[in-house]
Amino acid sequence: MRFPTRAESHVAETASFKRLERCIPDHWIVRYASERDYGVDCLIEPVMKPGGPVTGDLLAIQMKSIDEIAWNSTAEDAEATFSGIKVETVNYWMGLPVPVFLCVHDRKTDEVIYARVKRQVRHRYLELEKQDTFGFRLSRKFVLDLSTDRGKVVFLVSFLQEKARPAFARALTELLMQREAFAEYIKYHLDRDSFMEVETEELARLSHFYNTVRIVADFSGIDWTIPSIEHFMEGDQKLFKHDWMQIHERTQDSVLRALTPIFLRVLRKGSEIVGKHEIHYWYAQDPILAKLADEITLNPWMLDNIEKGLAHVQP
């Protein structure tokens, strides 16, 4: 008698999904796709802690399985390439409105390695037009292990950075277009009468400047050590004890002095990301931002005068 056989590829696929499930905290929400032909196996909704709010944040996972990843060394930062992803699939991933991760299950070690799809494509955008398949670079630094604090933080930082890409583009465009105006804004509001009230309109402008710089800093991987605006406002109340005022000029001075060094860094770092590392992608998707960043990357002296004019400003 003849019976159906269990294909090895089906066994490997099942094993990879079981391994993926063990990587994901129980309080995260996993929605498996009923149809997987288009390149997404599941959608995951991270929940920051058990009993925490379900915010609607989503990321997409494509799961692959391989006998053994061919690492180029035994070091902790060893690298390998996972080849053979169709360009059509990559284009589909790039069009999705959520971060996408390619997860590769190494059956020999039973590890899952993840790659940030959209970031790699932005860095190597021209390759999409030159070949039929795309190879993703894997790194031992990105083992999917969400059971440890470090593993969870590294993965969530990757997710949140990618999620912030549209906001990064808008924020960097504004900072580059108005860099001279922002520099003058900083200088104008320093060393004023400490006891003067900051009007609501000016406080809104300060908050907007703070948030704009932070968006670019977070996406660019620049450490953010500045307390929140709310923290500064609480300190203002404790110092002045003026319940009818939101903040005084002295507090605004402190915020701007803390922001200025990071403002100067994000102008260069953001321009470098767009105008150097990802230039072909941005010229295809956002030519205005690409042109602004490209000009500064090619002519770094364009920021020299701004930096000189703010050299005296320290936190």
C-alpha positions in Angstrom: 0.0 0.0 0.0 1.1 3.6 -0.7 0.7 6.5 1.8 1.6 10.2 1.6 5.1 11.0 2.8 6.1 13.9 5.0 8.5 16.0 3.0 11.7 17.1 4.7 11.1 20.7 3.7 7.8 20.6 5.6 9.5 19.1 8.6 12.1 21.9 8.5 9.4 24.5 8.1 7.5 23.2 11.1 10.6 23.1 13.2 11.6 26.6 12.3 8.2 28.0 13.4 8.3 26.0 16.6 11.7 27.6 17.3 10.4 31.0 16.5 7.6 30.6 18.9 10.1 29.8 21.7 12.0 33.0 20.9 8.9 35.2 21.4 7.6 36.3 24.9 4.3 34.8 25.8 2.7 38.2 26.2 3.5 39.3 22.7 0.8 38.7 20.1 1.6 36.6 17.0 -0.7 36.5 14.0 0.2 33.8 11.5 -0.5 34.4 7.8 -2.9 31.9 6.3 -1.3 32.5 2.9 2.5 32.7 2.7 3.2 32.9 -1.0 3.8 36.7 -0.9 6.7 36.7 1.7 5.2 37.3 5.1 4.7 34.4 7.5 3.4 36.2 10.5 2.7 39.6 12.1 4.0 40.2 15.6 2.6 42.9 18.0 5.2 43.6 20.7 3.7 44.2 24.2 6.3 45.8 26.5 5.4 43.8 29.6 2.8 41.3 30.8 -0.4 43.1 31.4 0.9 46.1 29.4 -1.1 48.1 26.8 -1.7 46.7 23.3 -0.6 49.7 21.2 -1.1 48.4 17.7 2.6 48.4 16.8 3.3 45.6 14.2 6.3 44.0 12.6 6.4 41.4 9.8 8.4 38.2 9.9 9.5 36.0 7.0 10.9 32.7 8.3 13.5 30.6 6.5 15.3 27.4 7.5 18.8 26.2 6.6 20.9 23.2 7.6 23.8 25.3 8.9 24.7 29.0 8.4 28.1 29.3 6.9 29.7 31.9 9.2 33.0 33.5 8.0 34.6 33.1 11.4 33.9 31.9 15.0 34.0 35.4 16.4 31.0 36.9 18.2 30.6 39.3 15.3 30.9 36.7 12.5 28.9 37.3 9.4 27.2 35.2 6.7 25.0 35.7 3.6 21.5 34.2 3.1 21.0 34.3 -0.7 18.2 33.6 -3.1 15.4 36.0 -2.0 13.5 37.0 -5.1 13.7 40.7 -5.9 9.9 40.7 -6.3 9.6 39.6 -2.7 12.1 42.2 -1.5 10.1 45.0 -3.3 7.0 43.7 -1.6 8.6 43.9 1.8 9.8 47.5 1.1 6.2 48.4 0.3 4.8 47.2 3.6 4.0 49.9 6.1 5.6 48.0 9.0 9.2 47.0 9.8 10.1 43.6 8.2 12.6 41.1 9.6 14.0 38.1 7.8 14.5 35.3 10.4 16.8 32.4 9.5 16.7 29.2 11.6 20.0 27.4 11.8 18.9 23.8 12.3 22.4 22.6 13.5 22.7 25.1 16.3 18.9 25.6 16.7 19.4 29.4 16.7 17.4 32.0 14.9 19.3 34.9 13.3 17.4 38.0 12.2 18.2 40.7 9.6 16.6 44.1 9.3 15.2 43.9 5.7 14.5 47.5 4.9 17.8 48.9 6.4 19.9 46.5 4.3 17.9 47.3 1.1 18.4 51.0 1.7 22.1 50.5 2.0 22.3 48.4 -1.2 19.5 49.8 -3.2 21.1 49.6 -6.6 21.4 45.8 -6.3 17.7 45.5 -6.7 17.9 46.7 -10.3 20.9 44.6 -11.2 19.9 41.1 -10.3 17.0 38.7 -9.9 17.7 37.7 -6.3 18.9 39.6 -3.2 21.3 38.3 -0.5 20.8 39.4 3.1 23.8 39.7 5.4 23.5 37.9 8.7 25.4 38.7 11.9 25.9 36.7 15.0 25.2 39.9 16.9 21.6 39.5 15.9 20.5 36.2 17.5 16.8 36.3 18.2 16.7 35.7 21.9 14.0 37.7 23.6 14.3 35.8 26.9 17.2 38.0 28.0 17.1 41.8 28.6 20.0 42.4 26.2 18.4 40.3 23.4 15.1 42.1 23.9 16.6 45.5 23.9 18.7 45.0 20.7 15.6 43.6 18.9 13.3 46.4 20.1 15.8 49.1 19.2 16.0 47.7 15.7 12.2 47.6 15.5 11.6 51.1 16.8 14.3 52.6 14.6 12.8 51.2 11.5 9.3 52.2 12.7 10.6 55.8 13.0 11.9 56.0 9.4 9.1 58.2 8.0 9.3 60.5 11.0 13.1 60.6 10.6 12.7 61.7 7.0 10.4 64.5 7.9 12.4 65.7 10.9 15.8 65.6 9.1 14.3 67.5 6.2 13.1 70.3 8.5 16.4 70.5 10.4 18.4 70.7 7.2 16.2 73.2 5.5 16.0 75.4 8.6 19.4 74.8 10.1 20.4 78.5 10.0 17.1 79.5 11.5 17.4 77.0 14.3 20.9 78.1 15.0 19.7 81.7 15.3 16.7 80.6 17.4 19.2 79.0 19.9 21.4 82.0 20.1 18.5 84.4 20.5 17.0 82.6 23.5 20.3 82.2 25.5 21.3 84.4 28.4 18.0 86.1 28.8 16.4 87.4 32.0 16.2 84.2 34.1 12.9 85.3 35.7 11.0 86.1 32.5 8.1 83.8 31.6 8.3 81.7 28.4 5.1 82.3 26.6 3.0 79.3 25.5 3.8 79.8 21.8 7.5 79.8 22.6 7.2 76.7 24.8 5.5 74.9 22.0 8.3 75.9 19.7 10.9 74.6 22.2 9.0 71.3 22.5 8.8 70.9 18.8 12.6 71.6 18.4 13.3 69.1 21.2 11.1 66.4 19.6 12.5 67.0 16.1 16.1 66.6 17.2 15.3 63.5 19.2 13.6 61.8 16.3 16.7 62.2 14.1 19.0 61.3 17.0 17.1 58.1 17.8 17.1 56.9 14.2 20.8 57.8 13.8 21.9 55.8 16.8 22.9 58.9 18.8 22.5 58.3 22.6 19.8 60.5 24.1 20.7 61.6 27.6 18.5 64.7 27.9 15.6 64.7 30.4 12.1 65.2 29.0 10.5 68.6 28.7 8.2 67.6 31.5 11.2 66.9 33.7 12.5 70.5 33.0 9.1 71.9 33.8 8.9 70.1 37.1 12.3 71.4 38.0 11.2 74.9 37.1 8.2 74.7 39.5 10.4 73.4 42.3 12.9 76.2 41.7 10.6 79.2 41.2 7.4 78.0 42.8 5.3 80.1 40.3 2.3 77.9 39.7 0.9 80.4 37.1 4.0 80.1 34.9 4.9 77.0 32.9 8.6 77.7 32.6 11.0 80.6 32.9 13.8 81.7 30.6 16.4 80.2 32.8 14.9 76.7 32.2 14.6 77.3 28.4 18.3 78.3 28.4 19.1 75.0 30.1 17.1 73.0 27.6 18.7 74.7 24.6 22.2 74.3 26.0 21.6 70.6 26.4 20.1 70.2 22.9 22.7 72.2 21.0 25.5 69.6 20.9 23.1 66.9 19.8 21.5 69.2 17.2 24.9 69.8 15.7 25.6 66.0 15.7 22.3 65.0 14.0 22.9 67.5 11.2 26.0 65.7 10.2 25.0 62.1 11.2 21.6 62.4 9.6 23.1 63.8 6.4 25.7 61.0 6.3 23.0 58.3 6.6 20.9 59.8 3.8 23.6 61.4 1.6 26.3 58.6 1.9 25.1 55.2 3.1 21.6 55.2 1.6 21.9 57.9 -1.1 20.4 55.8 -4.0 17.4 54.8 -2.0 16.6 58.3 -0.9 17.1 59.8 -4.4 14.5 57.3 -5.6 12.0 57.7 -2.7 12.6 61.3 -1.4 14.7 63.3 -3.8 14.3 66.6 -1.8 15.8 65.1 1.3 18.4 63.3 -0.7 19.5 66.5 -2.4 19.7 68.4 0.9 21.8 65.6 2.6 23.9 65.1 -0.5 25.0 68.7 -0.7 26.1 68.6 3.0 27.9 65.3 2.5 29.8 66.7 -0.5 30.3 70.1 1.2 30.7 69.5 4.9 31.9 73.1 5.3 28.2 74.1 4.9 27.8 73.3 8.6 31.1 74.8 9.8 29.7 78.3 10.3 26.8 77.0 12.3 29.1 75.0 14.6 31.4 77.9 15.0 28.5 80.2 15.9 27.3 77.8 18.6 30.8 76.7 19.8 30.3 78.5 23.1 27.0 76.8 23.9 27.6 73.9 26.4 25.1 72.0 28.5 
